[in-house]
């Protein structure tokens, strides 16, 4: 288990996650512009969430297209 920690509006949040997932979360937060070593504003966290939501939606669309393609075979 690894700890993921970030600060938002002066409040520090820490959570333990499985090692691989923690590495993914840390990397994704940093790529989304979230600083793990200093305070972040809530808008930055919202943007990071929306980035992941958009990515998830794109994956769902791709999966649906694959299912339709496979059903057509």
VOPAGU-2260 file (C-alpha; in pm, 1 decimal, decimal comma):
REM VOPAGU-2260
SITE   aa  ch    i         X         Y         Z
SITE  UNK   A    0       0,0       0,0       0,0
SITE  UNK   A    1     117,6     348,4     -87,3
SITE  UNK   A    2      -5,6     684,5      30,3
SITE  UNK   A    3    -143,7     944,9    -208,3
SITE  UNK   A    4    -153,7    1292,0     -57,0
SITE  UNK   A    5    -252,1    1634,2    -180,5
SITE  UNK   A    6    -352,9    1966,4     -34,5
SITE  UNK   A    7    -659,8    2158,9    -146,8
SITE  UNK   A    8    -742,1    2500,7      -3,2
SITE  UNK   A    9    -512,1    2443,5     291,2
SITE  UNK   A   10    -654,6    2102,2     381,1
SITE  UNK   A   11    -426,3    1799,1     346,8
SITE  UNK   A   12    -585,3    1475,4     225,2
SITE  UNK   A   13    -409,4    1139,3     242,6
SITE  UNK   A   14    -531,6     799,3     132,2
SITE  UNK   A   15    -365,9     459,2     107,6
SITE  UNK   A   16    -405,5     277,8    -223,4
SITE  UNK   A   17    -269,0     -36,5    -380,7
SITE  UNK   A   18      82,9      31,3    -511,0
SITE  UNK   A   19       9,3      26,8    -885,2
SITE  UNK   A   20    -307,2     231,4    -849,6
SITE  UNK   A   21    -131,9     484,2    -626,2
SITE  UNK   A   22     141,4     524,2    -889,0
SITE  UNK   A   23    -125,6     578,1   -1156,6
SITE  UNK   A   24    -312,6     833,8    -943,2
SITE  UNK   A   25       3,1    1027,4    -857,6
SITE  UNK   A   26     113,5    1035,5   -1221,5
SITE  UNK   A   27    -230,7    1134,9   -1347,3
SITE  UNK   A   28    -268,0    1412,0   -1088,9
SITE  UNK   A   29      70,1    1554,4   -1184,8
SITE  UNK   A   30     -13,3    1535,6   -1557,0
SITE  UNK   A   31    -336,6    1720,9   -1483,1
SITE  UNK   A   32    -143,3    2003,1   -1317,0
SITE  UNK   A   33    -209,0    1908,2    -955,5
SITE  UNK   A   34      89,4    1979,7    -730,3
SITE  UNK   A   35     150,8    1705,5    -477,6
SITE  UNK   A   36     391,9    1915,6    -272,9
SITE  UNK   A   37     196,4    2238,3    -232,9
SITE  UNK   A   38    -155,4    2378,4    -199,9
SITE  UNK   A   39    -400,8    2346,8    -489,7
SITE  UNK   A   40    -719,5    2538,2    -550,7
SITE  UNK   A   41   -1047,2    2346,7    -594,0
SITE  UNK   A   42   -1074,8    2454,2    -958,6
SITE  UNK   A   43    -754,4    2263,4   -1039,7
SITE  UNK   A   44    -895,8    1948,5    -881,5
SITE  UNK   A   45   -1222,9    1991,8   -1072,1
SITE  UNK   A   46   -1029,5    2026,7   -1398,2
SITE  UNK   A   47    -835,6    1709,9   -1316,9
SITE  UNK   A   48   -1160,9    1525,3   -1251,6
SITE  UNK   A   49   -1319,2    1652,7   -1573,1
SITE  UNK   A   50   -1009,2    1544,2   -1765,9
SITE  UNK   A   51   -1053,2    1189,2   -1634,9
SITE  UNK   A   52   -1429,0    1197,9   -1695,4
SITE  UNK   A   53   -1371,4    1295,4   -2058,9
SITE  UNK   A   54   -1113,0    1020,0   -2097,3
SITE  UNK   A   55   -1351,3     766,2   -1944,7
SITE  UNK   A   56   -1631,0     877,3   -2176,4
SITE  UNK   A   57   -1404,7     833,8   -2477,5
SITE  UNK   A   58   -1314,7     481,7   -2362,5
SITE  UNK   A   59   -1682,6     395,9   -2322,4
SITE  UNK   A   60   -1752,6     519,3   -2677,3
SITE  UNK   A   61   -1465,1     309,0   -2811,7
SITE  UNK   A   62   -1589,7       1,0   -2626,3
SITE  UNK   A   63   -1942,1      48,6   -2764,9
SITE  UNK   A   64   -1799,5      78,2   -3116,8
SITE  UNK   A   65   -1595,6    -238,8   -3068,1
SITE  UNK   A   66   -1902,2    -426,8   -2941,0
SITE  UNK   A   67   -2107,3    -311,9   -3239,3
SITE  UNK   A   68   -1826,7    -414,6   -3474,4
SITE  UNK   A   69   -1797,1    -758,2   -3313,6
SITE  UNK   A   70   -2174,3    -805,9   -3320,1
SITE  UNK   A   71   -2166,8    -734,3   -3693,5
SITE  UNK   A   72   -1918,5   -1013,7   -3764,3
